[in-house]
Amino acid sequence: MVKPFPSKTHIGNHMLHPETLMLTYGYDPQLSEGAIKPPVFLTSTFVFKTADDGQDFFDFVAGRREPPEGMGAGLVYSRFNHPNSEIVEDRLAIYERTESCALFSSGMAAIATTILAFVRPGDVILHSQPLYGGTETLLTNTLARLSIGAVGFADGVDEAAVSQAAEEAMRKGRVSMILIETPANPTNGLVDVAMMRRVAEAIGKTQGHIPIIACDNTLLGPVFQRPIEHGADISLYSLTKYVGGHSDLIAGAALGAKAIVKGIKALRGAIGTQLDPHSCWMINRSLETLSLRMEKADSNARLVADYLRDHPKVAKVHYLGHLEQASPAGMVFARQCLGAGSTFSFDIVGGKDAAVRFLNALQILKLAVSLGGTESLASLPATMTHSGVPADIRIKIGVLDSTIRLSIGIENPSDLIADLAQALNAA
């Protein structure tokens, strides 16, 4: 199958920006009756022109052979690939400035499939803390039953502390993966990706195998952070959040070099964690406005965080834009991030009871989990997203009973502040 017309990435010497490429890249209208937007390809299987094509396409999709230059892998069966997924994968890879992308039926499907592609029983995963609650549960429950160990570290900018955790992990088995989430959900704790590359190289010298570095980039990427540029091998996403951006789909992604993503795609095809055509089409729609939404929400969040910082009923605001520039975390933020994003948490004065009163009093912000949608959300991680994490670990990583997570949307910021003000008064 010949690929669509070569998508333009440059006009002369001028390199086109992601905001432009999200409208055109990877789709040839002439292959779809001139439709300016890609149709939804609702089909389970695809017709081969010849038996030779069928043989070739299966070889290409299975990774047994590479297609010739200028040719695609061909379309076989929608569990492996389909036009809607290929368009989105091409565009996300462009945004992330990497070679390849694999879409998944959820963010957890992306994380689980990626881990299983590189980790085997007896191995150990070195990971940052906190992680998304679902990821924490995957490590401590499901993977532990498969004899896959996990060792965490809480300070992602302290190289000595991370190295100490790495030594502990190596004593337990082969460290095959370093799994980080930066900024962390819900504390906004940062992990220095470049430092993690140094740690991975040191582990490799000791054990003879360099672990894969996988970074959950959901909270800032791809507009405000691209971890592969700083040393990560894989960038992971819950596309449900900012990329999808409208709280109306569930999806995930793993991005990286072709050689790395190839194995992830092979396992995705084997266990069936591919994303359906309609959800792919919706993500394709959302990519066109991604930078607009994230930049507006980022601007709103700055105003909200500044308001909360000065409020007497707020003990602490965990917002990246408030980091001291000369602090270790502040220097990592300046070097690694292009913006503070719009998801952050704050600790309310008065403990859990005050947090509950605050949440119940909200009128504009919705009391719901998830994040990154156009609407603003508020939740209590200790009793919701991180309720499966043991209390002692929650306290250690800063997820307190009084910690409220906010995902700021694109509403008028003065309306959001008015709502927060009356809810804090009620708390």
KARAFEN-V841709 format. One record per residue. N is the residue number from 1. RES is the residue in one letter. PHI is phi as a letter, one per 20 degrees, with the letter a starting at -180 (* if undefined). PSI is psi in radians with two decimals (none if undefined). NEAR is the number of other C-alpha atoms within 12 Angstrom. Layout:
n: (N | N)
res: (RES | RES)
phi: (PHI | PHI)
psi: (PSI | PSI)
near: (NEAR | NEAR)
//
This chain:
n: (1 | 2 | 3 | 4 | 5 | 6 | 7 | 8 | 9 | 10 | 11 | 12 | 13 | 14 | 15 | 16 | 17 | 18 | 19 | 20 | 21 | 22 | 23 | 24 | 25 | 26 | 27 | 28 | 29 | 30 | 31 | 32 | 33 | 34 | 35 | 36 | 37 | 38 | 39 | 40 | 41 | 42 | 43 | 44 | 45 | 46 | 47 | 48 | 49 | 50 | 51 | 52 | 53 | 54 | 55 | 56 | 57 | 58 | 59 | 60 | 61 | 62 | 63 | 64 | 65 | 66 | 67 | 68 | 69 | 70 | 71 | 72 | 73 | 74 | 75 | 76 | 77 | 78 | 79 | 80 | 81 | 82 | 83 | 84 | 85 | 86 | 87 | 88 | 89 | 90 | 91 | 92 | 93 | 94 | 95 | 96 | 97 | 98 | 99 | 100 | 101 | 102 | 103 | 104 | 105 | 106 | 107 | 108 | 109 | 110 | 111 | 112 | 113 | 114 | 115 | 116 | 117 | 118 | 119 | 120 | 121 | 122 | 123 | 124 | 125 | 126 | 127 | 128 | 129 | 130 | 131 | 132 | 133 | 134 | 135 | 136 | 137 | 138 | 139 | 140 | 141 | 142 | 143 | 144 | 145 | 146 | 147 | 148 | 149 | 150 | 151 | 152 | 153 | 154 | 155 | 156 | 157 | 158 | 159 | 160 | 161 | 162 | 163 | 164 | 165 | 166 | 167 | 168 | 169 | 170 | 171 | 172 | 173 | 174 | 175 | 176 | 177 | 178 | 179 | 180 | 181 | 182 | 183 | 184 | 185 | 186 | 187 | 188 | 189 | 190 | 191 | 192 | 193 | 194 | 195 | 196 | 197 | 198 | 199 | 200 | 201 | 202 | 203 | 204 | 205 | 206 | 207 | 208 | 209 | 210 | 211 | 212 | 213 | 214 | 215 | 216 | 217 | 218 | 219 | 220 | 221 | 222 | 223 | 224 | 225 | 226 | 227 | 228 | 229 | 230 | 231 | 232 | 233 | 234 | 235 | 236 | 237 | 238 | 239 | 240 | 241 | 242 | 243 | 244 | 245 | 246 | 247 | 248 | 249 | 250 | 251 | 252 | 253 | 254 | 255 | 256 | 257 | 258 | 259 | 260 | 261 | 262 | 263 | 264 | 265 | 266 | 267 | 268 | 269 | 270 | 271 | 272 | 273 | 274 | 275 | 276 | 277 | 278 | 279 | 280 | 281 | 282 | 283 | 284 | 285 | 286 | 287 | 288 | 289 | 290 | 291 | 292 | 293 | 294 | 295 | 296 | 297 | 298 | 299 | 300 | 301 | 302 | 303 | 304 | 305 | 306 | 307 | 308 | 309 | 310 | 311 | 312 | 313 | 314 | 315 | 316 | 317 | 318 | 319 | 320 | 321 | 322 | 323 | 324 | 325 | 326 | 327 | 328 | 329 | 330 | 331 | 332 | 333 | 334 | 335 | 336 | 337 | 338 | 339 | 340 | 341 | 342 | 343 | 344 | 345 | 346 | 347 | 348 | 349 | 350 | 351 | 352 | 353 | 354 | 355 | 356 | 357 | 358 | 359 | 360 | 361 | 362 | 363 | 364 | 365 | 366 | 367 | 368 | 369 | 370 | 371 | 372 | 373 | 374 | 375 | 376 | 377 | 378 | 379 | 380 | 381 | 382 | 383 | 384 | 385 | 386 | 387 | 388 | 389 | 390 | 391 | 392 | 393 | 394 | 395 | 396 | 397 | 398 | 399 | 400 | 401 | 402 | 403 | 404 | 405 | 406 | 407 | 408 | 409 | 410 | 411 | 412 | 413 | 414 | 415 | 416 | 417 | 418 | 419 | 420 | 421 | 422 | 423 | 424 | 425 | 426 | 427)
res: (M | V | K | P | F | P | S | K | T | H | I | G | N | H | M | L | H | P | E | T | L | M | L | T | Y | G | Y | D | P | Q | L | S | E | G | A | I | K | P | P | V | F | L | T | S | T | F | V | F | K | T | A | D | D | G | Q | D | F | F | D | F | V | A | G | R | R | E | P | P | E | G | M | G | A | G | L | V | Y | S | R | F | N | H | P | N | S | E | I | V | E | D | R | L | A | I | Y | E | R | T | E | S | C | A | L | F | S | S | G | M | A | A | I | A | T | T | I | L | A | F | V | R | P | G | D | V | I | L | H | S | Q | P | L | Y | G | G | T | E | T | L | L | T | N | T | L | A | R | L | S | I | G | A | V | G | F | A | D | G | V | D | E | A | A | V | S | Q | A | A | E | E | A | M | R | K | G | R | V | S | M | I | L | I | E | T | P | A | N | P | T | N | G | L | V | D | V | A | M | M | R | R | V | A | E | A | I | G | K | T | Q | G | H | I | P | I | I | A | C | D | N | T | L | L | G | P | V | F | Q | R | P | I | E | H | G | A | D | I | S | L | Y | S | L | T | K | Y | V | G | G | H | S | D | L | I | A | G | A | A | L | G | A | K | A | I | V | K | G | I | K | A | L | R | G | A | I | G | T | Q | L | D | P | H | S | C | W | M | I | N | R | S | L | E | T | L | S | L | R | M | E | K | A | D | S | N | A | R | L | V | A | D | Y | L | R | D | H | P | K | V | A | K | V | H | Y | L | G | H | L | E | Q | A | S | P | A | G | M | V | F | A | R | Q | C | L | G | A | G | S | T | F | S | F | D | I | V | G | G | K | D | A | A | V | R | F | L | N | A | L | Q | I | L | K | L | A | V | S | L | G | G | T | E | S | L | A | S | L | P | A | T | M | T | H | S | G | V | P | A | D | I | R | I | K | I | G | V | L | D | S | T | I | R | L | S | I | G | I | E | N | P | S | D | L | I | A | D | L | A | Q | A | L | N | A | A)
phi: (* | f | f | g | g | g | f | f | d | b | d | m | e | e | e | f | e | g | g | e | f | f | e | c | f | n | c | d | g | f | e | c | l | m | g | f | d | f | f | e | e | e | b | e | c | c | e | e | f | b | f | f | g | g | f | f | f | f | f | f | f | f | n | f | b | e | f | f | g | n | d | e | f | n | d | d | a | f | f | e | a | b | g | f | f | f | f | f | f | f | f | f | f | f | f | e | m | c | e | b | b | c | e | c | f | a | f | f | f | f | f | f | f | f | f | f | f | c | d | c | g | n | f | c | d | e | b | f | c | f | d | g | g | f | f | g | f | g | f | e | d | f | f | f | f | e | m | d | e | b | c | d | c | e | d | e | d | d | f | f | f | f | f | f | f | f | f | f | f | f | f | e | q | f | e | e | b | d | d | c | c | b | f | f | d | d | e | m | f | e | d | f | f | f | f | f | f | f | f | f | f | f | f | f | f | f | d | n | b | e | f | f | d | d | c | f | d | f | f | c | e | e | f | d | a | c | f | f | f | d | p | f | e | c | d | d | b | e | f | g | e | f | f | f | m | c | l | c | b | c | a | b | b | c | c | r | f | g | f | e | f | g | f | f | f | f | f | g | f | f | d | m | d | f | e | f | g | f | f | f | f | f | f | g | f | f | f | f | d | g | f | f | f | f | f | f | f | f | f | f | f | g | f | f | f | f | f | f | g | e | e | f | e | d | e | b | d | e | c | f | f | e | f | f | g | e | f | g | f | f | f | f | g | f | e | d | d | d | a | e | m | c | d | b | c | b | e | e | f | o | m | f | f | f | f | f | f | g | f | f | e | f | d | d | f | e | e | b | e | m | a | n | e | f | e | e | c | c | b | d | g | g | d | c | f | d | f | e | e | g | g | f | f | g | f | g | e | n | e | e | f | d | e | d | e | d | d | e | e | d | f | f | f | f | f | f | f | f | f | f | f | f | f | f | f | f | f)
psi: (2.12 | 2.39 | 2.77 | 2.99 | 2.52 | 2.14 | 2.37 | 2.27 | -0.15 | 2.65 | 1.79 | -2.20 | 0.00 | 2.09 | 2.24 | 2.57 | 2.75 | -0.65 | -0.54 | -0.75 | -0.45 | -0.24 | -0.25 | -0.53 | 2.36 | 0.13 | 2.23 | 1.87 | -0.49 | -0.32 | -0.09 | 0.89 | 0.47 | 0.13 | 2.23 | -0.46 | 2.57 | 2.38 | 2.95 | 2.11 | 1.52 | 1.41 | 2.50 | -0.50 | 2.90 | 2.50 | 2.29 | 2.49 | -0.64 | 2.85 | -0.58 | -0.70 | -0.76 | -0.78 | -0.81 | -0.81 | -0.69 | -0.69 | -0.74 | -0.83 | -0.65 | -0.18 | 0.19 | -0.52 | 2.74 | 2.43 | 2.69 | 2.75 | 2.31 | 0.04 | 2.57 | 3.06 | -0.26 | 2.76 | 2.24 | -1.03 | 2.42 | -0.14 | -0.44 | -0.89 | 2.81 | 2.83 | -0.71 | -0.67 | -0.67 | -0.66 | -0.84 | -0.72 | -0.73 | -0.75 | -0.70 | -0.68 | -0.68 | -0.79 | -0.68 | -0.15 | 0.82 | -3.07 | -0.60 | 2.73 | 2.52 | 2.20 | 2.69 | 2.88 | -0.17 | 2.93 | -0.69 | -0.57 | -0.67 | -0.79 | -0.84 | -0.78 | -0.71 | -0.78 | -0.83 | -0.35 | -0.37 | -0.27 | 2.44 | 2.85 | 2.39 | -0.29 | 2.95 | 2.46 | 2.14 | 2.19 | 2.69 | 2.82 | 2.48 | 2.77 | 2.92 | 2.46 | -0.68 | -0.65 | -0.73 | -0.78 | -0.68 | -0.77 | -0.82 | -0.46 | -1.24 | -0.93 | -0.54 | -0.62 | -0.32 | 0.26 | 0.60 | 2.07 | 2.94 | 2.36 | 2.20 | 2.79 | 2.47 | -0.43 | 1.78 | 0.07 | 0.03 | 1.76 | -0.61 | -0.75 | -0.71 | -0.72 | -0.64 | -0.73 | -0.64 | -0.70 | -0.72 | -0.74 | -0.73 | -0.50 | -0.38 | -0.29 | -3.04 | 2.16 | 1.83 | -0.25 | 2.47 | 2.05 | 2.06 | 2.72 | 2.06 | 2.18 | 2.72 | 2.61 | 2.06 | 0.16 | -0.23 | 0.32 | 2.43 | 2.65 | 2.27 | 1.84 | -0.73 | -0.67 | -0.65 | -0.55 | -0.71 | -0.72 | -0.74 | -0.73 | -0.67 | -0.71 | -0.73 | -0.69 | -0.58 | -0.77 | -0.09 | 0.19 | 2.12 | 2.15 | 2.59 | 2.39 | 2.01 | 2.26 | 2.13 | 1.98 | 0.37 | -0.72 | -0.46 | -0.38 | 2.83 | 0.04 | -0.74 | -0.03 | 2.43 | 1.59 | -0.43 | -0.57 | -0.28 | 0.05 | -0.13 | 2.67 | -0.62 | 2.37 | 2.12 | 2.59 | 2.49 | 1.81 | -0.19 | -0.55 | -1.99 | -0.69 | -0.86 | -0.93 | 0.03 | 0.21 | 0.67 | 0.27 | 2.82 | 2.21 | 2.87 | 3.02 | 2.68 | 2.28 | 2.61 | -2.86 | 2.65 | -0.73 | -0.57 | -0.80 | -0.43 | -0.82 | -0.61 | -0.76 | -0.67 | -0.75 | -0.64 | -0.78 | -0.61 | -0.70 | -0.05 | 0.77 | 0.38 | 2.71 | 2.50 | 2.75 | -0.71 | -0.74 | -0.65 | -0.75 | -0.71 | -0.69 | -0.70 | -0.72 | -0.77 | -0.55 | -0.50 | -0.46 | 0.20 | -0.89 | -0.66 | -0.80 | -0.81 | -0.65 | -0.68 | -0.79 | -0.67 | -0.76 | -0.76 | -0.76 | -0.65 | -0.79 | -0.73 | -0.79 | -0.70 | -0.70 | -0.83 | -0.64 | -0.57 | 0.06 | 2.35 | -0.35 | 0.12 | 2.10 | -0.68 | 2.50 | 2.18 | 1.33 | 2.24 | -0.57 | -0.19 | 0.02 | 2.45 | 2.28 | -0.59 | -0.09 | 2.76 | -0.77 | -0.67 | -0.66 | -0.66 | -0.75 | -0.79 | -0.61 | -0.54 | -0.43 | 2.60 | -0.07 | 2.89 | -0.25 | -3.04 | 0.24 | 2.18 | 3.01 | 2.89 | 2.66 | 2.12 | 2.52 | 2.31 | 0.03 | -2.77 | -0.71 | -0.75 | -0.66 | -0.74 | -0.77 | -0.73 | -0.88 | -0.70 | -0.34 | -0.19 | 2.50 | -0.55 | -0.88 | 2.36 | 2.43 | 1.67 | 2.70 | -3.06 | -3.14 | 2.97 | 0.11 | 3.09 | -0.45 | 2.67 | 2.43 | 2.70 | 2.52 | 2.94 | 1.64 | -0.68 | -0.55 | -0.01 | -1.67 | -0.54 | 0.38 | -0.37 | -0.09 | 2.27 | 2.53 | -0.68 | -0.63 | -0.70 | -0.79 | -0.72 | -0.68 | 0.06 | 0.22 | 1.60 | 2.93 | -0.32 | 0.08 | 2.06 | 2.24 | 2.35 | 2.42 | 1.91 | 2.31 | -2.58 | 0.31 | 3.07 | 2.21 | -0.55 | -0.56 | -0.69 | -0.75 | -0.66 | -0.71 | -0.77 | -0.68 | -0.82 | -0.57 | -0.67 | -0.62 | -0.64 | -0.34 | none)
near: (24 | 18 | 22 | 23 | 17 | 16 | 24 | 24 | 24 | 15 | 12 | 8 | 8 | 9 | 14 | 20 | 22 | 29 | 25 | 23 | 30 | 35 | 33 | 31 | 35 | 32 | 33 | 25 | 19 | 13 | 18 | 16 | 11 | 12 | 13 | 14 | 25 | 32 | 27 | 23 | 25 | 19 | 20 | 17 | 18 | 24 | 17 | 18 | 15 | 12 | 11 | 13 | 23 | 22 | 21 | 27 | 33 | 27 | 20 | 27 | 33 | 29 | 23 | 16 | 16 | 21 | 23 | 15 | 10 | 15 | 18 | 28 | 32 | 36 | 36 | 30 | 28 | 30 | 31 | 40 | 42 | 36 | 41 | 35 | 41 | 37 | 41 | 48 | 42 | 37 | 43 | 47 | 37 | 36 | 38 | 37 | 28 | 30 | 26 | 34 | 42 | 53 | 54 | 46 | 35 | 33 | 38 | 35 | 37 | 45 | 48 | 36 | 37 | 47 | 42 | 31 | 29 | 35 | 35 | 22 | 24 | 22 | 31 | 38 | 45 | 47 | 46 | 44 | 44 | 44 | 48 | 46 | 33 | 29 | 36 | 37 | 24 | 28 | 36 | 27 | 19 | 20 | 27 | 21 | 15 | 19 | 21 | 31 | 34 | 43 | 37 | 34 | 37 | 36 | 35 | 40 | 32 | 25 | 25 | 18 | 21 | 35 | 31 | 22 | 33 | 40 | 28 | 24 | 32 | 34 | 21 | 23 | 27 | 35 | 43 | 40 | 45 | 52 | 49 | 50 | 49 | 49 | 47 | 41 | 48 | 47 | 41 | 44 | 40 | 49 | 50 | 38 | 44 | 29 | 31 | 46 | 33 | 25 | 37 | 39 | 27 | 24 | 34 | 23 | 15 | 19 | 22 | 15 | 20 | 25 | 38 | 39 | 45 | 47 | 51 | 48 | 46 | 48 | 51 | 47 | 43 | 42 | 35 | 30 | 37 | 40 | 45 | 35 | 23 | 27 | 27 | 42 | 39 | 48 | 53 | 51 | 48 | 44 | 52 | 38 | 42 | 49 | 49 | 41 | 40 | 30 | 29 | 23 | 33 | 33 | 41 | 45 | 54 | 53 | 50 | 41 | 26 | 24 | 19 | 28 | 36 | 31 | 30 | 42 | 40 | 32 | 30 | 38 | 30 | 18 | 21 | 24 | 33 | 40 | 40 | 35 | 34 | 27 | 33 | 45 | 30 | 33 | 44 | 40 | 28 | 35 | 39 | 29 | 27 | 39 | 29 | 22 | 32 | 44 | 29 | 30 | 41 | 39 | 27 | 33 | 42 | 33 | 28 | 41 | 38 | 24 | 28 | 35 | 24 | 16 | 23 | 18 | 28 | 32 | 23 | 27 | 38 | 39 | 42 | 41 | 31 | 29 | 22 | 15 | 15 | 13 | 16 | 21 | 30 | 25 | 20 | 30 | 36 | 24 | 25 | 33 | 32 | 22 | 32 | 40 | 45 | 47 | 49 | 46 | 45 | 43 | 37 | 36 | 28 | 22 | 24 | 24 | 19 | 27 | 38 | 29 | 26 | 38 | 36 | 26 | 23 | 31 | 23 | 29 | 37 | 28 | 28 | 26 | 32 | 43 | 44 | 45 | 38 | 36 | 36 | 42 | 38 | 42 | 39 | 40 | 43 | 38 | 25 | 25 | 30 | 36 | 24 | 24 | 32 | 20 | 18 | 15 | 24 | 31 | 22 | 18 | 30 | 34 | 42 | 37 | 31 | 35 | 44 | 49 | 46 | 46 | 46 | 49 | 42 | 32 | 27 | 23 | 28 | 19 | 22 | 35 | 29 | 22 | 30 | 39 | 28 | 23 | 28 | 32 | 23 | 21 | 26)
//
